[in-house]
Amino acid sequence: MSEQQLFKVTIDNITIEVAPGTSILQAARSIGGDVAPPAMCFYSKLQGSGGKCRTCLVEVSKGSEKDPRPMPKLVASCRTTVMDGMEVKNITSPKVVDARAGVVEFLLLNHPLDCPICDQAGECHLQDLGYEHGKAGTRYEFQRRTFKKHDLGPYIQLHMTRCILCYRCVFTADQLTNSREHGVLSRGDHSEIATYIEKSLDNDFIGNVIDVCPVGALTDKTFRFKNRVWFTKPVDAHRDCPTCSGKAQLWMRGDEVFRVTARKDEWGEVKDTADGKPGWICNECRFEKKAANDWVIEGPSVINRHSVIAQGHYLGLKKPEETIVKVMSGQQPRFFMDIHDVSGVNKPNIELSLINGPATSDVFNETKKD
């Protein structure tokens, strides 16, 4: 049997060989760095995803060796397959840079600027997209569309006002669960992700819709308002789970586990396990295993140094030498006051990570009474 012929494709003046049927986006990701276009709706683990957000537009300056004519318009790289001899421009094309800034502006037309109170802040793909490819100002002067918040079961809250209609959560529910209870209702600017007659999402794997959401539209109710991700320490951990792979990422602060998510790769997608399957995790691992002794902690997660989360990254950290004892001629420092004696907040007997639901003042006060 003869070996499969590979196609040569040049992206931003870098030539690589890929298998036939590979999309331009996947070919660019194999190069990495800024050569890879951003993607808000495409998700390699979900069949049928892509082609909706248009942030991955690229310019094809040469179609192939057999037909070297350029494509007349910018194309979505996630839905366009490579041809032998194809030449593609991403960040080297002024057309792409301008078009991408326009797409970002469209995505932000109705998106609320509530990053200071959004739980997705610090790991939001739309934040990164706006910072890297958007413009400094906006021309939009009209009232933004708004929706009411909905609880989709005991663990998930839907904030539709933040949604960009990437459809990832719909594909996730379609392909990971036995039945899908939510989808896109209405048309045009009235389109929204919703459940039919407020049904609850309670399938064993439905929590994965939180991981695939690129914005703060679907959030973990057990983590809401409890901490900022850059104050937590992400570590890789695993447990013997009969339902899923059991390989997860714990977001810890001290000894407390504030939330559990699936492990992510450099593109923000769920990592594959050792057997090559997507590392989706079940609801039990995600929402109910919030104690450190429930897991076998492997070590700190590898975080991109450009991420704001990297500021709490402890891998390779060298602690400065303690000098107080030396300055005090060998005497240990004395304990003058316990802050809990004079403060009415943050009681030492209350752990935020164990509060069932958002850490609002009402919930916190009820927990203190108990």
Legacy VTK file of the C-alpha trace (Angstrom):
# vtk DataFile Version 3.0
C-alpha trace
ASCII
DATASET POLYDATA
POINTS 370 float
0.000 0.000 0.000
1.483 3.361 -1.075
1.977 6.156 1.395
-0.546 8.991 1.369
0.601 11.968 -0.673
0.932 15.126 1.410
-0.068 18.617 0.280
2.313 21.542 0.538
0.709 24.716 1.861
2.354 28.046 2.620
0.849 30.159 5.398
2.400 33.569 6.137
5.505 32.544 4.148
5.958 29.320 6.156
5.646 26.115 4.128
4.503 22.843 5.687
3.162 19.503 4.497
-0.235 18.274 5.684
-2.579 15.425 4.835
-5.343 15.980 2.256
-8.585 17.107 3.882
-6.832 19.222 6.502
-8.405 22.629 7.034
-6.352 25.795 6.709
-6.946 26.492 10.412
-5.619 23.097 11.500
-2.618 23.492 9.195
-1.907 26.911 10.699
-2.219 25.485 14.218
0.454 22.928 13.389
2.770 25.914 12.772
1.521 27.679 15.885
2.009 31.187 17.211
0.419 34.170 15.501
0.181 32.221 12.252
-2.853 30.371 13.650
-6.053 32.423 13.168
-8.292 32.906 16.212
-11.489 30.849 16.428
-14.531 31.476 18.597
-16.938 28.851 17.223
-14.674 26.101 15.819
-13.894 23.258 18.231
-11.945 20.321 16.862
-13.599 17.863 19.281
-17.126 18.774 18.089
-18.372 17.611 14.694
-20.046 20.316 12.625
-18.588 23.229 14.565
-17.102 26.227 12.794
-18.156 28.646 10.085
-20.269 30.905 12.293
-18.124 33.560 13.976
-15.922 34.489 10.957
-12.968 35.435 13.164
-10.721 32.927 11.370
-11.004 34.633 7.963
-7.845 34.390 5.834
-6.776 35.448 2.362
-5.941 32.712 -0.152
-3.535 34.390 -2.558
-2.928 31.199 -4.552
-5.495 28.443 -4.856
-3.194 25.560 -5.801
-0.437 24.532 -8.204
-2.999 23.455 -10.804
-5.119 26.580 -10.404
-2.965 29.422 -9.052
-5.752 32.005 -9.168
-6.448 33.677 -5.797
-9.808 33.210 -4.155
-11.906 36.343 -4.773
-12.973 36.800 -1.136
-11.648 36.066 2.307
-12.531 32.537 3.414
-13.226 30.916 6.766
-10.073 28.903 7.448
-11.915 26.414 9.693
-14.166 25.349 6.800
-11.718 25.562 3.881
-9.452 22.599 3.156
-5.925 23.007 1.848
-4.877 22.234 -1.729
-1.415 21.285 -2.958
0.588 24.471 -3.504
-1.924 26.736 -1.787
-0.618 30.037 -0.392
-2.448 31.690 2.494
-2.049 35.054 4.198
-3.181 35.583 7.766
-1.411 38.293 9.776
0.575 39.295 6.672
-2.605 40.442 4.902
-3.955 43.974 5.575
-7.343 42.778 4.298
-7.492 40.071 6.970
-6.387 42.405 9.754
-9.058 44.966 8.817
-11.806 42.361 8.331
-11.001 40.681 11.642
-11.243 44.006 13.462
-14.671 44.442 11.882
-15.779 40.974 12.974
-14.662 41.721 16.547
-16.671 44.941 16.437
-19.755 43.001 15.353
-19.304 40.440 18.128
-19.086 43.240 20.684
-22.174 45.123 19.454
-24.482 43.529 21.998
-21.916 42.057 24.358
-22.005 43.741 27.786
-18.778 45.303 29.036
-19.095 43.656 32.444
-15.650 42.046 32.576
-15.052 43.361 36.148
-17.942 41.219 37.457
-17.849 38.340 34.959
-16.559 34.957 36.163
-14.998 34.324 32.755
-12.667 37.325 33.080
-9.046 36.291 32.844
-9.769 33.251 30.668
-12.287 34.740 28.217
-11.514 34.144 24.554
-13.525 37.222 23.577
-11.388 39.350 25.900
-8.242 38.012 24.211
-9.778 38.481 20.746
-10.754 42.086 21.466
-7.343 42.899 22.910
-5.336 41.293 20.104
-7.516 41.961 17.051
-10.094 44.604 17.988
-10.120 48.389 17.827
-9.737 50.800 20.728
-13.175 52.397 20.336
-16.694 51.555 19.224
-19.100 53.242 16.819
-22.190 51.605 18.286
-24.558 54.127 19.853
-27.747 52.123 20.333
-29.137 50.174 23.253
-27.690 46.675 23.573
-30.008 43.703 23.585
-30.532 42.084 26.971
-31.982 38.828 28.292
-32.934 37.563 31.710
-30.594 35.119 33.439
-31.763 31.504 33.573
-30.773 28.612 35.803
-30.288 25.537 33.627
-30.452 23.054 36.439
-28.729 23.088 39.826
-25.191 23.704 38.521
-25.335 25.906 35.391
-26.473 29.484 34.875
-27.141 30.945 31.429
-26.425 34.649 30.971
-27.685 35.009 27.399
-26.770 38.705 27.228
-23.107 37.647 26.957
-23.697 34.916 24.355
-22.176 35.282 20.858
-24.144 32.328 19.391
-21.134 30.163 18.641
-23.313 27.001 18.989
-20.559 25.099 20.817
-22.812 24.243 23.765
-25.512 22.954 21.403
-23.048 20.640 19.635
-21.682 19.485 23.000
-25.131 18.553 24.289
-25.932 16.868 20.968
-22.790 14.741 20.834
-22.013 14.024 24.499
-25.431 13.514 26.061
-28.330 11.178 25.440
-30.774 14.002 24.792
-30.430 17.699 24.087
-32.809 19.961 25.984
-31.555 23.311 24.686
-30.836 24.999 21.402
-31.252 28.235 19.436
-34.723 29.759 19.577
-36.094 32.645 17.444
-34.371 34.274 14.486
-32.193 37.250 13.612
-31.251 39.552 16.461
-33.826 37.775 18.644
-31.909 34.476 18.464
-30.986 33.053 21.837
-29.708 29.882 23.451
-32.549 28.587 25.588
-34.352 25.498 26.847
-37.857 24.630 25.784
-40.251 25.572 28.632
-37.324 26.103 31.033
-36.192 22.478 31.116
-33.290 21.563 33.377
-29.970 20.363 31.971
-29.130 17.405 34.197
-27.269 14.899 32.003
-24.079 13.342 33.413
-21.859 15.217 30.925
-23.816 18.458 30.505
-21.295 20.367 32.648
-18.931 20.328 29.663
-20.974 23.115 28.060
-19.274 25.406 30.609
-15.810 24.412 29.365
-16.598 24.912 25.671
-18.263 28.324 26.109
-15.730 30.944 24.927
-17.407 33.766 26.890
-19.178 34.093 30.250
-22.604 32.990 29.004
-22.563 29.579 30.717
-21.038 29.619 34.178
-20.534 27.198 37.046
-22.975 28.161 39.811
-20.785 26.471 42.415
-17.923 28.851 41.552
-19.726 32.134 40.817
-18.355 35.163 42.683
-16.100 33.042 44.918
-12.737 33.972 43.442
-10.877 35.319 40.463
-9.068 32.728 38.349
-5.773 34.625 38.608
-5.875 34.276 42.398
-6.185 30.503 42.137
-3.540 27.888 41.450
-4.383 25.449 38.608
-3.057 21.925 39.145
-3.476 18.715 37.162
-5.148 15.892 39.061
-6.898 12.585 38.475
-9.162 10.113 40.234
-10.644 6.705 39.487
-13.997 7.598 37.969
-16.256 4.933 36.424
-18.058 7.504 34.272
-15.335 9.619 32.652
-11.562 9.774 32.210
-11.157 11.259 35.696
-8.381 13.569 34.461
-9.152 17.141 35.454
-7.743 20.498 36.420
-8.276 21.735 39.973
-8.364 25.470 40.668
-7.089 25.779 44.215
-6.378 28.533 46.681
-4.411 27.161 49.576
-5.887 23.737 50.341
-9.362 24.606 49.038
-10.615 23.384 45.654
-12.744 26.210 44.280
-13.690 24.545 41.001
-12.917 21.597 38.757
-12.637 21.793 34.966
-11.422 19.612 32.135
-7.800 20.073 31.124
-7.282 22.481 28.216
-4.694 22.653 25.444
-3.040 25.769 24.029
-6.092 26.472 21.850
-8.486 26.421 24.786
-9.933 23.022 23.836
-10.298 19.940 26.011
-7.079 17.915 26.003
-7.018 14.362 24.687
-6.318 11.539 27.117
-3.508 9.008 26.694
-5.743 6.800 24.510
-6.434 9.682 22.103
-10.001 10.380 23.218
-11.265 13.846 24.283
-10.865 14.334 28.037
-14.447 15.311 28.867
-15.316 14.994 32.562
-18.599 14.048 34.222
-20.777 16.139 36.530
-19.720 14.191 39.609
-16.043 15.044 39.076
-16.837 18.641 38.160
-19.362 19.658 40.797
-19.232 17.182 43.676
-15.542 16.392 44.186
-14.408 19.661 45.789
-12.019 18.278 48.404
-8.290 17.927 47.781
-8.288 14.388 49.190
-10.779 13.346 46.485
-7.982 13.651 43.934
-4.436 12.537 43.244
-2.648 15.814 42.505
0.009 15.423 39.823
1.483 18.938 39.930
1.012 22.510 38.650
-0.609 22.916 35.248
1.466 24.352 32.433
0.087 27.852 31.800
0.981 30.183 28.923
3.190 32.883 30.395
1.174 35.562 28.560
-1.998 34.541 30.404
-3.079 36.546 33.433
-3.490 33.203 35.218
0.281 32.708 34.973
0.805 35.262 37.763
-0.274 32.596 40.268
1.741 29.861 38.614
4.160 28.170 40.998
6.101 25.939 38.611
9.829 26.611 39.050
9.180 29.303 41.647
12.147 30.244 43.839
11.033 31.674 47.166
13.176 34.438 48.629
15.066 33.617 51.788
13.311 34.622 55.026
15.351 37.350 56.719
13.224 38.299 59.750
14.929 35.791 62.062
18.355 37.029 60.968
17.388 40.667 61.520
16.026 39.828 65.011
19.233 38.048 66.015
17.721 34.587 65.858
14.411 35.433 67.602
11.145 34.277 66.049
8.523 36.976 65.219
5.735 37.327 67.811
2.019 37.027 67.074
0.368 40.267 68.297
-3.201 40.034 66.972
-5.568 37.580 65.293
-7.413 39.462 62.545
-10.491 37.278 63.144
-10.898 38.789 66.616
-11.623 42.227 65.167
-13.051 41.388 61.736
-16.611 40.292 61.022
-15.796 38.741 57.651
-13.891 35.667 56.513
-14.550 33.576 59.601
-11.892 30.832 59.860
-14.574 28.127 60.225
-16.145 28.941 56.839
-14.627 27.732 53.576
-15.830 29.618 50.501
-15.236 26.634 48.256
-17.786 24.586 50.240
-20.607 27.148 50.017
-23.318 25.659 47.798
-23.843 28.315 45.155
-22.585 31.866 44.551
-20.681 33.433 47.436
-23.033 36.385 47.858
-23.520 38.213 51.151
-26.881 36.517 51.781
-25.469 33.019 51.351
-22.398 33.879 53.419
-24.467 35.270 56.291
-26.710 32.173 56.309
-23.607 29.969 56.454
-22.298 31.960 59.446
-25.580 31.391 61.318
-25.288 27.645 60.781
LINES 1 371
370 0 1 2 3 4 5 6 7 8 9 10 11 12 13 14 15 16 17 18 19 20 21 22 23 24 25 26 27 28 29 30 31 32 33 34 35 36 37 38 39 40 41 42 43 44 45 46 47 48 49 50 51 52 53 54 55 56 57 58 59 60 61 62 63 64 65 66 67 68 69 70 71 72 73 74 75 76 77 78 79 80 81 82 83 84 85 86 87 88 89 90 91 92 93 94 95 96 97 98 99 100 101 102 103 104 105 106 107 108 109 110 111 112 113 114 115 116 117 118 119 120 121 122 123 124 125 126 127 128 129 130 131 132 133 134 135 136 137 138 139 140 141 142 143 144 145 146 147 148 149 150 151 152 153 154 155 156 157 158 159 160 161 162 163 164 165 166 167 168 169 170 171 172 173 174 175 176 177 178 179 180 181 182 183 184 185 186 187 188 189 190 191 192 193 194 195 196 197 198 199 200 201 202 203 204 205 206 207 208 209 210 211 212 213 214 215 216 217 218 219 220 221 222 223 224 225 226 227 228 229 230 231 232 233 234 235 236 237 238 239 240 241 242 243 244 245 246 247 248 249 250 251 252 253 254 255 256 257 258 259 260 261 262 263 264 265 266 267 268 269 270 271 272 273 274 275 276 277 278 279 280 281 282 283 284 285 286 287 288 289 290 291 292 293 294 295 296 297 298 299 300 301 302 303 304 305 306 307 308 309 310 311 312 313 314 315 316 317 318 319 320 321 322 323 324 325 326 327 328 329 330 331 332 333 334 335 336 337 338 339 340 341 342 343 344 345 346 347 348 349 350 351 352 353 354 355 356 357 358 359 360 361 362 363 364 365 366 367 368 369
